[in-house]
Amino acid sequence: MRPTLARISFAALAHNLELARQYAGGAKILSVIKANAYGHGLNRAAKALQASDGFAVLNIEEAVKLRQMGIEKPILMLEGPFDADEMSAYSELNLIPVLHAEHQLEWLKLSGEPLDVFLKFNSGMNRLGFPLSEMEVVLAKVHAHAQAEQITLMTHFATADEDMGTDWQWHRFIEKAQSFNLPISAANSAATLRHQETHGNWVRPGIMLYGSSPFADVSAAELGLKPAMTLQSEIISVQAIKPGEGLGYGLTYMADESTRIGIVACGYADGYPRHAPTGTPVLVSGHRTHTLGRVSMDMLAVDISNIPEASVGSHVVLWGEGMPVDEVARAAGTVSYELLCALAPRVAVKEE
Ligand SMILES: *Cc1c(COP(=O)(O)O)cnc(C)c1O
């Protein structure tokens, strides 16, 4: 069997949730499991994160799967209904829509029964949400429809993970919101970890649950997070190349000294980023080394010149235990979110 494998740790997911709970103080936790739980598997993650107070997803299909599992907890639909037809599913499955725009307020009337709703306001990210200045008007409309049970006021931060922080958005938002005395939801992972004042009633952690740090300057390990996904494989061939010889497609890597190379059974069709340059860190037989040359569809090459014991069959960790996904993402010029989400369906998964 091809040795390429994604190991998903239930213990790590549960541990990271527990840590989120400690950071969150008294706020309840909506575990964000959109995008197939950031590549970890929706059902699997929902099971491992069953101690959550609720879940947040994007599509009706995801909500259906959660209800079919017997999950009765609140399910927040992060972008609300995409068309009027979806409202019947909202009533049937008792889903909580995020309502962020005028057309969705109209659709709310179509719900068979009153629903809990999150009203999303734009406090500066300028992606989704009603203008803050319209908070009274929007609330009046929702009340007029009489189709809303519990209303929660929500916003989303653009720079919670950066030096700019959340103050600039939080102050705008809370200044408006506080007068209505309604529950609040604002914090993603970064704000859950670093901006306690924004926790409100519901925090919405995603990436931290999977064991990755939202911050460039603090590692997941420093935060106490454990990697939930380990992408691993093995060396399936060893090559020795001489100075002046090249490697792989385009011969983009040219050896300037004798180099021992391990060919690993993992490529971009498994979800490893093709744009990862020579030098991207990788673990071989427990030793840190790096990739060489272009990533191919099914294989990539690693430098094993300094790992004499490495040979065919040697264990390789692309990311996860012993090789933080955040480091690989940084080397590849992207973020852990993209790498985790891109895990390809052809990769075998082992739950542990
Ligand atoms: C995806 C998402 C989150 C989770 O963000 P992380 O950075 O992964 O913690 C929270 N809120 C909303 C609205 C989202 O879309």
Ligand as a Chemical Component Dictionary entry (heavy atoms), coordinates in Angstrom:
data_LIG
# 
_chem_comp.id                   LIG 
_chem_comp.type                 NON-POLYMER 
_chem_comp.pdbx_formal_charge   0 
_chem_comp.three_letter_code    LIG 
# 
loop_
_chem_comp_atom.comp_id 
_chem_comp_atom.atom_id 
_chem_comp_atom.alt_atom_id 
_chem_comp_atom.type_symbol 
_chem_comp_atom.charge 
_chem_comp_atom.model_Cartn_x 
_chem_comp_atom.model_Cartn_y 
_chem_comp_atom.model_Cartn_z 
_chem_comp_atom.pdbx_ordinal 
LIG C1 C1 C 0 -13.648 30.585 9.593  1  
LIG C2 C2 C 0 -14.250 31.535 10.572 2  
LIG C3 C3 C 0 -13.833 31.552 11.914 3  
LIG C4 C4 C 0 -12.675 30.729 12.438 4  
LIG O1 O1 O 0 -11.466 31.430 12.193 5  
LIG P1 P1 P 0 -10.061 30.866 12.701 6  
LIG O2 O2 O 0 -9.079  31.893 12.297 7  
LIG O3 O3 O 0 -9.839  29.571 11.996 8  
LIG O4 O4 O 0 -10.181 30.690 14.171 9  
LIG C5 C5 C 0 -14.521 32.369 12.791 10 
LIG N1 N1 N 0 -15.536 33.163 12.361 11 
LIG C6 C6 C 0 -15.928 33.198 11.076 12 
LIG C7 C7 C 0 -17.027 34.100 10.665 13 
LIG C8 C8 C 0 -15.294 32.405 10.135 14 
LIG O5 O5 O 0 -15.683 32.450 8.859  15 
# 
loop_
_chem_comp_bond.comp_id 
_chem_comp_bond.atom_id_1 
_chem_comp_bond.atom_id_2 
_chem_comp_bond.value_order 
_chem_comp_bond.pdbx_ordinal 
LIG C1 C2 SING 1  
LIG C2 C3 SING 2  
LIG C2 C8 DOUB 3  
LIG C3 C4 SING 4  
LIG C3 C5 DOUB 5  
LIG C4 O1 SING 6  
LIG O1 P1 SING 7  
LIG P1 O2 DOUB 8  
LIG P1 O3 SING 9  
LIG P1 O4 SING 10 
LIG C5 N1 SING 11 
LIG N1 C6 DOUB 12 
LIG C6 C7 SING 13 
LIG C6 C8 SING 14 
LIG C8 O5 SING 15 
# 
